[in-house]
Amino acid sequence: MQRYRFRAAHQRAGSNQAGLNLGLGPIVISYFMPVILCFTVVASVSFGVVAAYVAVLGILSSFGRAPQPEPQPARPRLILLATQNHASGD
C-alpha cells in the first residue's frame, strides 16, 4: 500500500510554482506577516466605521424630523406712550 504525503507547493522538490518566487525566505515573510495582518485589521475596522456612519446618516435623513417652517416675524407690540391719553368712557 502506498502512502501519500501532502506538501505545500514550495516544499515539493522540482515543482513548478504558480506564484511569484522572489527568493524571500520564511524569516522575511514572517516579518511581513504582522504588518499585513495589522493593515488588514485597520482597514476592516475603518471600513466598518465608515459604513456604520453612512448607514446612520442615511436613516436619519430618511426618517428624521420634518424641517420646521420658517418662523414668521412677530407683529410689533402696541404700547401706550406717556404723550398719548387713554380714552375714557365719559
PyMOL Python script that loads the backbone (N, CA, C, O; Angstrom):
from pymol import cmd

cmd.read_pdbstr("""\
ATOM      1  N   MET A   1       0.832  -1.177   0.000  1.00  0.00           N
ATOM      2  CA  MET A   1       0.000   0.000   0.000  1.00  0.00           C
ATOM      3  C   MET A   1       0.881   1.245   0.000  1.00  0.00           C
ATOM      4  O   MET A   1       1.851   1.353   0.750  1.00  0.00           O
ATOM      5  N   GLN A   2       0.510   2.168  -0.859  1.00  0.00           N
ATOM      6  CA  GLN A   2       1.308   3.374  -0.998  1.00  0.00           C
ATOM      7  C   GLN A   2       0.765   4.466  -0.087  1.00  0.00           C
ATOM      8  O   GLN A   2      -0.444   4.679   0.010  1.00  0.00           O
ATOM      9  N   ARG A   3       1.679   5.142   0.570  1.00  0.00           N
ATOM     10  CA  ARG A   3       1.304   6.201   1.495  1.00  0.00           C
ATOM     11  C   ARG A   3       1.497   7.552   0.802  1.00  0.00           C
ATOM     12  O   ARG A   3       2.551   7.828   0.229  1.00  0.00           O
ATOM     13  N   TYR A   4       0.470   8.374   0.867  1.00  0.00           N
ATOM     14  CA  TYR A   4       0.537   9.696   0.233  1.00  0.00           C
ATOM     15  C   TYR A   4       0.895  10.751   1.269  1.00  0.00           C
ATOM     16  O   TYR A   4       0.386  10.758   2.390  1.00  0.00           O
ATOM     17  N   ARG A   5       1.771  11.623   0.863  1.00  0.00           N
ATOM     18  CA  ARG A   5       2.134  12.740   1.742  1.00  0.00           C
ATOM     19  C   ARG A   5       1.790  14.027   1.017  1.00  0.00           C
ATOM     20  O   ARG A   5       2.190  14.244  -0.127  1.00  0.00           O
ATOM     21  N   PHE A   6       1.059  14.857   1.688  1.00  0.00           N
ATOM     22  CA  PHE A   6       0.665  16.135   1.107  1.00  0.00           C
ATOM     23  C   PHE A   6       1.602  17.223   1.595  1.00  0.00           C
ATOM     24  O   PHE A   6       1.830  17.391   2.793  1.00  0.00           O
ATOM     25  N   ARG A   7       2.128  17.945   0.645  1.00  0.00           N
ATOM     26  CA  ARG A   7       3.039  19.048   0.974  1.00  0.00           C
ATOM     27  C   ARG A   7       2.599  20.300   0.230  1.00  0.00           C
ATOM     28  O   ARG A   7       1.916  20.240  -0.792  1.00  0.00           O
ATOM     29  N   ALA A   8       3.005  21.408   0.767  1.00  0.00           N
ATOM     30  CA  ALA A   8       2.720  22.675   0.091  1.00  0.00           C
ATOM     31  C   ALA A   8       3.578  22.770  -1.164  1.00  0.00           C
ATOM     32  O   ALA A   8       4.574  22.060  -1.300  1.00  0.00           O
ATOM     33  N   ALA A   9       3.185  23.649  -2.078  1.00  0.00           N
ATOM     34  CA  ALA A   9       3.884  23.748  -3.363  1.00  0.00           C
ATOM     35  C   ALA A   9       5.346  24.147  -3.185  1.00  0.00           C
ATOM     36  O   ALA A   9       6.197  23.707  -3.957  1.00  0.00           O
ATOM     37  N   HIS A  10       5.655  24.973  -2.181  1.00  0.00           N
ATOM     38  CA  HIS A  10       7.033  25.410  -2.012  1.00  0.00           C
ATOM     39  C   HIS A  10       7.894  24.326  -1.355  1.00  0.00           C
ATOM     40  O   HIS A  10       9.117  24.458  -1.312  1.00  0.00           O
ATOM     41  N   GLN A  11       7.264  23.240  -0.835  1.00  0.00           N
ATOM     42  CA  GLN A  11       8.016  22.177  -0.208  1.00  0.00           C
ATOM     43  C   GLN A  11       8.300  21.022  -1.171  1.00  0.00           C
ATOM     44  O   GLN A  11       9.143  20.177  -0.872  1.00  0.00           O
ATOM     45  N   ARG A  12       7.632  20.966  -2.294  1.00  0.00           N
ATOM     46  CA  ARG A  12       7.819  19.869  -3.237  1.00  0.00           C
ATOM     47  C   ARG A  12       9.122  20.061  -4.017  1.00  0.00           C
ATOM     48  O   ARG A  12       9.450  21.165  -4.450  1.00  0.00           O
ATOM     49  N   ALA A  13       9.819  19.009  -4.175  1.00  0.00           N
ATOM     50  CA  ALA A  13      11.077  19.085  -4.914  1.00  0.00           C
ATOM     51  C   ALA A  13      10.790  19.145  -6.403  1.00  0.00           C
ATOM     52  O   ALA A  13      10.052  18.312  -6.929  1.00  0.00           O
ATOM     53  N   GLY A  14      11.369  20.130  -7.090  1.00  0.00           N
ATOM     54  CA  GLY A  14      11.231  20.243  -8.532  1.00  0.00           C
ATOM     55  C   GLY A  14       9.845  20.631  -8.999  1.00  0.00           C
ATOM     56  O   GLY A  14       9.464  20.316 -10.127  1.00  0.00           O
ATOM     57  N   SER A  15       9.108  21.283  -8.185  1.00  0.00           N
ATOM     58  CA  SER A  15       7.749  21.640  -8.598  1.00  0.00           C
ATOM     59  C   SER A  15       7.739  23.002  -9.289  1.00  0.00           C
ATOM     60  O   SER A  15       8.535  23.885  -8.972  1.00  0.00           O
ATOM     61  N   ASN A  16       6.829  23.145 -10.229  1.00  0.00           N
ATOM     62  CA  ASN A  16       6.610  24.440 -10.860  1.00  0.00           C
ATOM     63  C   ASN A  16       5.662  25.238  -9.987  1.00  0.00           C
ATOM     64  O   ASN A  16       4.512  24.846  -9.788  1.00  0.00           O
ATOM     65  N   GLN A  17       6.133  26.337  -9.475  1.00  0.00           N
ATOM     66  CA  GLN A  17       5.277  27.149  -8.606  1.00  0.00           C
ATOM     67  C   GLN A  17       4.474  28.102  -9.457  1.00  0.00           C
ATOM     68  O   GLN A  17       4.996  28.763 -10.354  1.00  0.00           O
ATOM     69  N   ALA A  18       3.194  28.157  -9.156  1.00  0.00           N
ATOM     70  CA  ALA A  18       2.328  29.069  -9.901  1.00  0.00           C
ATOM     71  C   ALA A  18       2.495  30.496  -9.415  1.00  0.00           C
ATOM     72  O   ALA A  18       2.201  31.439 -10.150  1.00  0.00           O
ATOM     73  N   GLY A  19       2.966  30.669  -8.180  1.00  0.00           N
ATOM     74  CA  GLY A  19       3.088  32.003  -7.603  1.00  0.00           C
ATOM     75  C   GLY A  19       4.393  32.671  -8.000  1.00  0.00           C
ATOM     76  O   GLY A  19       5.190  32.101  -8.744  1.00  0.00           O
ATOM     77  N   LEU A  20       4.604  33.861  -7.509  1.00  0.00           N
ATOM     78  CA  LEU A  20       5.802  34.642  -7.778  1.00  0.00           C
ATOM     79  C   LEU A  20       6.872  34.266  -6.773  1.00  0.00           C
ATOM     80  O   LEU A  20       6.665  34.393  -5.566  1.00  0.00           O
ATOM     81  N   ASN A  21       8.000  33.811  -7.254  1.00  0.00           N
ATOM     82  CA  ASN A  21       9.084  33.415  -6.365  1.00  0.00           C
ATOM     83  C   ASN A  21      10.101  34.542  -6.334  1.00  0.00           C
ATOM     84  O   ASN A  21      10.828  34.768  -7.301  1.00  0.00           O
ATOM     85  N   LEU A  22      10.143  35.244  -5.212  1.00  0.00           N
ATOM     86  CA  LEU A  22      11.090  36.352  -5.080  1.00  0.00           C
ATOM     87  C   LEU A  22      12.363  35.923  -4.373  1.00  0.00           C
ATOM     88  O   LEU A  22      13.294  36.715  -4.222  1.00  0.00           O
ATOM     89  N   GLY A  23      12.404  34.683  -3.944  1.00  0.00           N
ATOM     90  CA  GLY A  23      13.576  34.222  -3.222  1.00  0.00           C
ATOM     91  C   GLY A  23      13.567  34.664  -1.771  1.00  0.00           C
ATOM     92  O   GLY A  23      14.602  34.614  -1.106  1.00  0.00           O
ATOM     93  N   LEU A  24      12.431  35.092  -1.272  1.00  0.00           N
ATOM     94  CA  LEU A  24      12.339  35.509   0.121  1.00  0.00           C
ATOM     95  C   LEU A  24      12.182  34.271   0.988  1.00  0.00           C
ATOM     96  O   LEU A  24      11.352  33.405   0.711  1.00  0.00           O
ATOM     97  N   GLY A  25      12.962  34.200   2.004  1.00  0.00           N
ATOM     98  CA  GLY A  25      12.879  33.051   2.891  1.00  0.00           C
ATOM     99  C   GLY A  25      11.733  33.199   3.870  1.00  0.00           C
ATOM    100  O   GLY A  25      11.055  34.226   3.899  1.00  0.00           O
ATOM    101  N   PRO A  26      11.523  32.179   4.661  1.00  0.00           N
ATOM    102  CA  PRO A  26      10.430  32.219   5.631  1.00  0.00           C
ATOM    103  C   PRO A  26      10.641  33.263   6.724  1.00  0.00           C
ATOM    104  O   PRO A  26       9.676  33.709   7.344  1.00  0.00           O
ATOM    105  N   ILE A  27      11.892  33.656   6.967  1.00  0.00           N
ATOM    106  CA  ILE A  27      12.154  34.664   8.003  1.00  0.00           C
ATOM    107  C   ILE A  27      11.659  36.028   7.556  1.00  0.00           C
ATOM    108  O   ILE A  27      11.028  36.746   8.332  1.00  0.00           O
ATOM    109  N   VAL A  28      11.940  36.391   6.311  1.00  0.00           N
ATOM    110  CA  VAL A  28      11.498  37.685   5.801  1.00  0.00           C
ATOM    111  C   VAL A  28       9.978  37.737   5.727  1.00  0.00           C
ATOM    112  O   VAL A  28       9.377  38.761   6.051  1.00  0.00           O
ATOM    113  N   ILE A  29       9.357  36.650   5.307  1.00  0.00           N
ATOM    114  CA  ILE A  29       7.900  36.598   5.229  1.00  0.00           C
ATOM    115  C   ILE A  29       7.298  36.697   6.623  1.00  0.00           C
ATOM    116  O   ILE A  29       6.238  37.296   6.803  1.00  0.00           O
ATOM    117  N   SER A  30       7.973  36.110   7.613  1.00  0.00           N
ATOM    118  CA  SER A  30       7.457  36.187   8.975  1.00  0.00           C
ATOM    119  C   SER A  30       7.526  37.614   9.517  1.00  0.00           C
ATOM    120  O   SER A  30       6.772  37.956  10.428  1.00  0.00           O
ATOM    121  N   TYR A  31       8.407  38.448   8.980  1.00  0.00           N
ATOM    122  CA  TYR A  31       8.432  39.854   9.380  1.00  0.00           C
ATOM    123  C   TYR A  31       7.298  40.640   8.716  1.00  0.00           C
ATOM    124  O   TYR A  31       6.761  41.575   9.310  1.00  0.00           O
ATOM    125  N   PHE A  32       6.940  40.270   7.506  1.00  0.00           N
ATOM    126  CA  PHE A  32       5.873  40.988   6.804  1.00  0.00           C
ATOM    127  C   PHE A  32       4.477  40.577   7.265  1.00  0.00           C
ATOM    128  O   PHE A  32       3.526  41.345   7.123  1.00  0.00           O
ATOM    129  N   MET A  33       4.352  39.391   7.805  1.00  0.00           N
ATOM    130  CA  MET A  33       3.030  38.888   8.178  1.00  0.00           C
ATOM    131  C   MET A  33       2.336  39.763   9.218  1.00  0.00           C
ATOM    132  O   MET A  33       1.154  40.052   9.033  1.00  0.00           O
ATOM    133  N   PRO A  34       2.987  40.209  10.306  1.00  0.00           N
ATOM    134  CA  PRO A  34       2.298  41.100  11.254  1.00  0.00           C
ATOM    135  C   PRO A  34       1.898  42.436  10.634  1.00  0.00           C
ATOM    136  O   PRO A  34       0.861  42.998  10.984  1.00  0.00           O
ATOM    137  N   VAL A  35       2.713  42.941   9.722  1.00  0.00           N
ATOM    138  CA  VAL A  35       2.379  44.203   9.060  1.00  0.00           C
ATOM    139  C   VAL A  35       1.136  44.023   8.200  1.00  0.00           C
ATOM    140  O   VAL A  35       0.235  44.862   8.218  1.00  0.00           O
ATOM    141  N   ILE A  36       1.089  42.938   7.454  1.00  0.00           N
ATOM    142  CA  ILE A  36      -0.069  42.664   6.605  1.00  0.00           C
ATOM    143  C   ILE A  36      -1.307  42.446   7.459  1.00  0.00           C
ATOM    144  O   ILE A  36      -2.386  42.937   7.126  1.00  0.00           O
ATOM    145  N   LEU A  37      -1.162  41.720   8.549  1.00  0.00           N
ATOM    146  CA  LEU A  37      -2.286  41.457   9.447  1.00  0.00           C
ATOM    147  C   LEU A  37      -2.801  42.752  10.079  1.00  0.00           C
ATOM    148  O   LEU A  37      -4.010  42.982  10.121  1.00  0.00           O
ATOM    149  N   CYS A  38      -1.897  43.595  10.566  1.00  0.00           N
ATOM    150  CA  CYS A  38      -2.312  44.879  11.170  1.00  0.00           C
ATOM    151  C   CYS A  38      -2.997  45.763  10.135  1.00  0.00           C
ATOM    152  O   CYS A  38      -4.012  46.393  10.434  1.00  0.00           O
ATOM    153  N   PHE A  39      -2.455  45.816   8.930  1.00  0.00           N
ATOM    154  CA  PHE A  39      -3.082  46.627   7.887  1.00  0.00           C
ATOM    155  C   PHE A  39      -4.476  46.111   7.563  1.00  0.00           C
ATOM    156  O   PHE A  39      -5.404  46.896   7.367  1.00  0.00           O
ATOM    157  N   THR A  40      -4.622  44.796   7.506  1.00  0.00           N
ATOM    158  CA  THR A  40      -5.931  44.206   7.215  1.00  0.00           C
ATOM    159  C   THR A  40      -6.928  44.538   8.322  1.00  0.00           C
ATOM    160  O   THR A  40      -8.074  44.881   8.033  1.00  0.00           O
ATOM    161  N   VAL A  41      -6.516  44.443   9.573  1.00  0.00           N
ATOM    162  CA  VAL A  41      -7.401  44.746  10.694  1.00  0.00           C
ATOM    163  C   VAL A  41      -7.793  46.219  10.685  1.00  0.00           C
ATOM    164  O   VAL A  41      -8.969  46.547  10.846  1.00  0.00           O
ATOM    165  N   VAL A  42      -6.825  47.104  10.498  1.00  0.00           N
ATOM    166  CA  VAL A  42      -7.118  48.545  10.485  1.00  0.00           C
ATOM    167  C   VAL A  42      -8.039  48.892   9.320  1.00  0.00           C
ATOM    168  O   VAL A  42      -8.968  49.683   9.485  1.00  0.00           O
ATOM    169  N   ALA A  43      -7.798  48.319   8.161  1.00  0.00           N
ATOM    170  CA  ALA A  43      -8.643  48.600   7.003  1.00  0.00           C
ATOM    171  C   ALA A  43     -10.059  48.074   7.214  1.00  0.00           C
ATOM    172  O   ALA A  43     -11.025  48.740   6.842  1.00  0.00           O
ATOM    173  N   SER A  44     -10.193  46.900   7.801  1.00  0.00           N
ATOM    174  CA  SER A  44     -11.523  46.331   8.037  1.00  0.00           C
ATOM    175  C   SER A  44     -12.305  47.144   9.052  1.00  0.00           C
ATOM    176  O   SER A  44     -13.488  47.418   8.847  1.00  0.00           O
ATOM    177  N   VAL A  45     -11.663  47.531  10.140  1.00  0.00           N
ATOM    178  CA  VAL A  45     -12.345  48.338  11.167  1.00  0.00           C
ATOM    179  C   VAL A  45     -12.710  49.704  10.601  1.00  0.00           C
ATOM    180  O   VAL A  45     -13.806  50.202  10.856  1.00  0.00           O
ATOM    181  N   SER A  46     -11.822  50.310   9.846  1.00  0.00           N
ATOM    182  CA  SER A  46     -12.118  51.620   9.250  1.00  0.00           C
ATOM    183  C   SER A  46     -13.295  51.530   8.290  1.00  0.00           C
ATOM    184  O   SER A  46     -14.172  52.394   8.291  1.00  0.00           O
ATOM    185  N   PHE A  47     -13.311  50.491   7.477  1.00  0.00           N
ATOM    186  CA  PHE A  47     -14.427  50.310   6.552  1.00  0.00           C
ATOM    187  C   PHE A  47     -15.735  50.121   7.311  1.00  0.00           C
ATOM    188  O   PHE A  47     -16.764  50.660   6.906  1.00  0.00           O
ATOM    189  N   GLY A  48     -15.710  49.367   8.402  1.00  0.00           N
ATOM    190  CA  GLY A  48     -16.902  49.157   9.211  1.00  0.00           C
ATOM    191  C   GLY A  48     -17.405  50.434   9.845  1.00  0.00           C
ATOM    192  O   GLY A  48     -18.612  50.675   9.885  1.00  0.00           O
ATOM    193  N   VAL A  49     -16.495  51.258  10.343  1.00  0.00           N
ATOM    194  CA  VAL A  49     -16.892  52.529  10.966  1.00  0.00           C
ATOM    195  C   VAL A  49     -17.499  53.459   9.916  1.00  0.00           C
ATOM    196  O   VAL A  49     -18.523  54.093  10.174  1.00  0.00           O
ATOM    197  N   VAL A  50     -16.890  53.546   8.757  1.00  0.00           N
ATOM    198  CA  VAL A  50     -17.418  54.421   7.703  1.00  0.00           C
ATOM    199  C   VAL A  50     -18.775  53.913   7.221  1.00  0.00           C
ATOM    200  O   VAL A  50     -19.684  54.707   6.981  1.00  0.00           O
ATOM    201  N   ALA A  51     -18.917  52.600   7.079  1.00  0.00           N
ATOM    202  CA  ALA A  51     -20.200  52.035   6.641  1.00  0.00           C
ATOM    203  C   ALA A  51     -21.293  52.298   7.672  1.00  0.00           C
ATOM    204  O   ALA A  51     -22.420  52.628   7.304  1.00  0.00           O
ATOM    205  N   ALA A  52     -20.977  52.156   8.954  1.00  0.00           N
ATOM    206  CA  ALA A  52     -21.966  52.429  10.000  1.00  0.00           C
ATOM    207  C   ALA A  52     -22.341  53.914  10.015  1.00  0.00           C
ATOM    208  O   ALA A  52     -23.514  54.253  10.175  1.00  0.00           O
ATOM    209  N   TYR A  53     -21.368  54.788   9.852  1.00  0.00           N
ATOM    210  CA  TYR A  53     -21.624  56.227   9.830  1.00  0.00           C
ATOM    211  C   TYR A  53     -22.547  56.594   8.669  1.00  0.00           C
ATOM    212  O   TYR A  53     -23.489  57.369   8.837  1.00  0.00           O
ATOM    213  N   VAL A  54     -22.272  56.035   7.498  1.00  0.00           N
ATOM    214  CA  VAL A  54     -23.111  56.303   6.321  1.00  0.00           C
ATOM    215  C   VAL A  54     -24.520  55.750   6.541  1.00  0.00           C
ATOM    216  O   VAL A  54     -25.502  56.388   6.162  1.00  0.00           O
ATOM    217  N   ALA A  55     -24.622  54.568   7.153  1.00  0.00           N
ATOM    218  CA  ALA A  55     -25.939  53.973   7.398  1.00  0.00           C
ATOM    219  C   ALA A  55     -26.752  54.816   8.365  1.00  0.00           C
ATOM    220  O   ALA A  55     -27.943  55.033   8.141  1.00  0.00           O
ATOM    221  N   VAL A  56     -26.131  55.294   9.432  1.00  0.00           N
ATOM    222  CA  VAL A  56     -26.844  56.129  10.408  1.00  0.00           C
ATOM    223  C   VAL A  56     -27.271  57.442   9.769  1.00  0.00           C
ATOM    224  O   VAL A  56     -28.398  57.888   9.987  1.00  0.00           O
ATOM    225  N   LEU A  57     -26.419  58.059   9.003  1.00  0.00           N
ATOM    226  CA  LEU A  57     -26.798  59.310   8.333  1.00  0.00           C
ATOM    227  C   LEU A  57     -27.928  59.083   7.335  1.00  0.00           C
ATOM    228  O   LEU A  57     -28.816  59.925   7.199  1.00  0.00           O
ATOM    229  N   GLY A  58     -27.901  57.951   6.636  1.00  0.00           N
ATOM    230  CA  GLY A  58     -28.977  57.632   5.699  1.00  0.00           C
ATOM    231  C   GLY A  58     -30.304  57.431   6.408  1.00  0.00           C
ATOM    232  O   GLY A  58     -31.341  57.902   5.941  1.00  0.00           O
ATOM    233  N   ILE A  59     -30.273  56.730   7.538  1.00  0.00           N
ATOM    234  CA  ILE A  59     -31.505  56.512   8.300  1.00  0.00           C
ATOM    235  C   ILE A  59     -32.026  57.832   8.859  1.00  0.00           C
ATOM    236  O   ILE A  59     -33.226  58.098   8.806  1.00  0.00           O
ATOM    237  N   LEU A  60     -31.141  58.647   9.387  1.00  0.00           N
ATOM    238  CA  LEU A  60     -31.582  59.932   9.944  1.00  0.00           C
ATOM    239  C   LEU A  60     -32.142  60.852   8.870  1.00  0.00           C
ATOM    240  O   LEU A  60     -33.105  61.580   9.114  1.00  0.00           O
ATOM    241  N   SER A  61     -31.552  60.824   7.698  1.00  0.00           N
ATOM    242  CA  SER A  61     -32.067  61.691   6.631  1.00  0.00           C
ATOM    243  C   SER A  61     -33.391  61.168   6.097  1.00  0.00           C
ATOM    244  O   SER A  61     -34.218  61.949   5.628  1.00  0.00           O
ATOM    245  N   SER A  62     -33.606  59.850   6.159  1.00  0.00           N
ATOM    246  CA  SER A  62     -34.869  59.286   5.673  1.00  0.00           C
ATOM    247  C   SER A  62     -36.005  59.455   6.662  1.00  0.00           C
ATOM    248  O   SER A  62     -37.115  59.829   6.281  1.00  0.00           O
ATOM    249  N   PHE A  63     -35.736  59.181   7.926  1.00  0.00           N
ATOM    250  CA  PHE A  63     -36.794  59.171   8.922  1.00  0.00           C
ATOM    251  C   PHE A  63     -36.679  60.293   9.940  1.00  0.00           C
ATOM    252  O   PHE A  63     -37.366  60.271  10.961  1.00  0.00           O
ATOM    253  N   GLY A  64     -35.847  61.242   9.686  1.00  0.00           N
ATOM    254  CA  GLY A  64     -35.649  62.334  10.636  1.00  0.00           C
ATOM    255  C   GLY A  64     -36.863  63.254  10.686  1.00  0.00           C
ATOM    256  O   GLY A  64     -37.829  63.084   9.942  1.00  0.00           O
ATOM    257  N   ARG A  65     -36.789  64.225  11.576  1.00  0.00           N
ATOM    258  CA  ARG A  65     -37.889  65.176  11.705  1.00  0.00           C
ATOM    259  C   ARG A  65     -38.035  65.991  10.426  1.00  0.00           C
ATOM    260  O   ARG A  65     -37.072  66.270   9.712  1.00  0.00           O
ATOM    261  N   ALA A  66     -39.288  66.357  10.174  1.00  0.00           N
ATOM    262  CA  ALA A  66     -39.548  67.207   9.009  1.00  0.00           C
ATOM    263  C   ALA A  66     -38.974  68.590   9.293  1.00  0.00           C
ATOM    264  O   ALA A  66     -38.952  69.028  10.444  1.00  0.00           O
ATOM    265  N   PRO A  67     -38.518  69.266   8.273  1.00  0.00           N
ATOM    266  CA  PRO A  67     -37.963  70.599   8.516  1.00  0.00           C
ATOM    267  C   PRO A  67     -39.046  71.531   9.071  1.00  0.00           C
ATOM    268  O   PRO A  67     -40.188  71.536   8.610  1.00  0.00           O
ATOM    269  N   GLN A  68     -38.655  72.303  10.055  1.00  0.00           N
ATOM    270  CA  GLN A  68     -39.576  73.240  10.692  1.00  0.00           C
ATOM    271  C   GLN A  68     -39.838  74.404   9.741  1.00  0.00           C
ATOM    272  O   GLN A  68     -38.925  74.863   9.055  1.00  0.00           O
ATOM    273  N   PRO A  69     -41.092  74.888   9.699  1.00  0.00           N
ATOM    274  CA  PRO A  69     -41.366  76.048   8.838  1.00  0.00           C
ATOM    275  C   PRO A  69     -40.653  77.290   9.371  1.00  0.00           C
ATOM    276  O   PRO A  69     -40.343  77.400  10.557  1.00  0.00           O
ATOM    277  N   GLU A  70     -40.412  78.197   8.470  1.00  0.00           N
ATOM    278  CA  GLU A  70     -39.735  79.438   8.842  1.00  0.00           C
ATOM    279  C   GLU A  70     -40.610  80.215   9.819  1.00  0.00           C
ATOM    280  O   GLU A  70     -41.800  80.396   9.560  1.00  0.00           O
ATOM    281  N   PRO A  71     -40.057  80.671  10.922  1.00  0.00           N
ATOM    282  CA  PRO A  71     -40.876  81.460  11.851  1.00  0.00           C
ATOM    283  C   PRO A  71     -41.223  82.805  11.225  1.00  0.00           C
ATOM    284  O   PRO A  71     -40.377  83.472  10.629  1.00  0.00           O
ATOM    285  N   GLN A  72     -42.494  83.186  11.377  1.00  0.00           N
ATOM    286  CA  GLN A  72     -42.915  84.470  10.831  1.00  0.00           C
ATOM    287  C   GLN A  72     -42.522  85.562  11.810  1.00  0.00           C
ATOM    288  O   GLN A  72     -42.545  85.360  13.024  1.00  0.00           O
ATOM    289  N   PRO A  73     -42.163  86.712  11.278  1.00  0.00           N
ATOM    290  CA  PRO A  73     -41.774  87.794  12.188  1.00  0.00           C
ATOM    291  C   PRO A  73     -42.975  88.193  13.062  1.00  0.00           C
ATOM    292  O   PRO A  73     -44.115  88.237  12.599  1.00  0.00           O
ATOM    293  N   ALA A  74     -42.689  88.475  14.316  1.00  0.00           N
ATOM    294  CA  ALA A  74     -43.745  88.841  15.259  1.00  0.00           C
ATOM    295  C   ALA A  74     -44.287  90.232  14.922  1.00  0.00           C
ATOM    296  O   ALA A  74     -43.567  91.108  14.443  1.00  0.00           O
ATOM    297  N   ARG A  75     -45.592  90.401  15.194  1.00  0.00           N
ATOM    298  CA  ARG A  75     -46.169  91.731  14.961  1.00  0.00           C
ATOM    299  C   ARG A  75     -45.591  92.701  15.971  1.00  0.00           C
ATOM    300  O   ARG A  75     -45.259  92.309  17.089  1.00  0.00           O
ATOM    301  N   PRO A  76     -45.468  93.949  15.594  1.00  0.00           N
ATOM    302  CA  PRO A  76     -44.962  94.927  16.560  1.00  0.00           C
ATOM    303  C   PRO A  76     -45.961  95.100  17.713  1.00  0.00           C
ATOM    304  O   PRO A  76     -47.171  95.137  17.489  1.00  0.00           O
ATOM    305  N   ARG A  77     -45.464  95.201  18.905  1.00  0.00           N
ATOM    306  CA  ARG A  77     -46.326  95.380  20.067  1.00  0.00           C
ATOM    307  C   ARG A  77     -46.825  96.813  20.123  1.00  0.00           C
ATOM    308  O   ARG A  77     -46.102  97.765  19.827  1.00  0.00           O
ATOM    309  N   LEU A  78     -48.071  96.930  20.509  1.00  0.00           N
ATOM    310  CA  LEU A  78     -48.653  98.252  20.692  1.00  0.00           C
ATOM    311  C   LEU A  78     -48.442  98.665  22.138  1.00  0.00           C
ATOM    312  O   LEU A  78     -48.813  97.956  23.074  1.00  0.00           O
ATOM    313  N   ILE A  79     -47.844  99.817  22.290  1.00  0.00           N
ATOM    314  CA  ILE A  79     -47.595 100.306  23.647  1.00  0.00           C
ATOM    315  C   ILE A  79     -48.228 101.674  23.807  1.00  0.00           C
ATOM    316  O   ILE A  79     -48.398 102.405  22.831  1.00  0.00           O
ATOM    317  N   LEU A  80     -48.576 102.020  25.029  1.00  0.00           N
ATOM    318  CA  LEU A  80     -49.175 103.317  25.350  1.00  0.00           C
ATOM    319  C   LEU A  80     -48.063 104.235  25.826  1.00  0.00           C
ATOM    320  O   LEU A  80     -47.418 103.978  26.843  1.00  0.00           O
ATOM    321  N   LEU A  81     -47.849 105.314  25.073  1.00  0.00           N
ATOM    322  CA  LEU A  81     -46.818 106.270  25.443  1.00  0.00           C
ATOM    323  C   LEU A  81     -47.399 107.313  26.389  1.00  0.00           C
ATOM    324  O   LEU A  81     -48.613 107.503  26.459  1.00  0.00           O
ATOM    325  N   ALA A  82     -46.525 107.973  27.101  1.00  0.00           N
ATOM    326  CA  ALA A  82     -46.960 108.979  28.075  1.00  0.00           C
ATOM    327  C   ALA A  82     -47.585 110.196  27.382  1.00  0.00           C
ATOM    328  O   ALA A  82     -48.365 110.917  28.004  1.00  0.00           O
ATOM    329  N   THR A  83     -47.264 110.431  26.134  1.00  0.00           N
ATOM    330  CA  THR A  83     -47.810 111.589  25.455  1.00  0.00           C
ATOM    331  C   THR A  83     -49.214 111.322  24.951  1.00  0.00           C
ATOM    332  O   THR A  83     -49.918 112.256  24.564  1.00  0.00           O
ATOM    333  N   GLN A  84     -49.631 110.080  24.946  1.00  0.00           N
ATOM    334  CA  GLN A  84     -50.964 109.754  24.473  1.00  0.00           C
ATOM    335  C   GLN A  84     -51.901 109.645  25.673  1.00  0.00           C
ATOM    336  O   GLN A  84     -51.500 109.212  26.753  1.00  0.00           O
ATOM    337  N   ASN A  85     -53.134 110.039  25.469  1.00  0.00           N
ATOM    338  CA  ASN A  85     -54.115 109.922  26.532  1.00  0.00           C
ATOM    339  C   ASN A  85     -54.949 108.678  26.323  1.00  0.00           C
ATOM    340  O   ASN A  85     -55.307 108.311  25.204  1.00  0.00           O
ATOM    341  N   HIS A  86     -55.242 108.049  27.438  1.00  0.00           N
ATOM    342  CA  HIS A  86     -56.071 106.875  27.391  1.00  0.00           C
ATOM    343  C   HIS A  86     -57.535 107.330  27.172  1.00  0.00           C
ATOM    344  O   HIS A  86     -58.006 108.266  27.817  1.00  0.00           O
ATOM    345  N   ALA A  87     -58.211 106.672  26.285  1.00  0.00           N
ATOM    346  CA  ALA A  87     -59.616 107.050  26.028  1.00  0.00           C
ATOM    347  C   ALA A  87     -60.454 106.656  27.243  1.00  0.00           C
ATOM    348  O   ALA A  87     -60.428 105.508  27.686  1.00  0.00           O
ATOM    349  N   SER A  88     -61.163 107.585  27.748  1.00  0.00           N
ATOM    350  CA  SER A  88     -62.013 107.281  28.898  1.00  0.00           C
ATOM    351  C   SER A  88     -63.462 107.178  28.457  1.00  0.00           C
ATOM    352  O   SER A  88     -63.830 107.712  27.411  1.00  0.00           O
ATOM    353  N   GLY A  89     -64.249 106.530  29.205  1.00  0.00           N
ATOM    354  CA  GLY A  89     -65.639 106.327  28.824  1.00  0.00           C
ATOM    355  C   GLY A  89     -66.563 107.340  29.468  1.00  0.00           C
ATOM    356  O   GLY A  89     -67.533 106.911  30.093  1.00  0.00           O
ATOM    357  N   ASP A  90     -66.346 108.700  29.370  1.00  0.00           N
ATOM    358  CA  ASP A  90     -67.248 109.699  29.953  1.00  0.00           C
ATOM    359  C   ASP A  90     -68.569 109.640  29.261  1.00  0.00           C
ATOM    360  O   ASP A  90     -69.477 110.399  29.598  1.00  0.00           O
TER     361      ASP A  90
END
""", "prot")
cmd.dss("prot")
cmd.show_as("cartoon", "prot")
cmd.util.cbc("prot")
cmd.orient("prot")
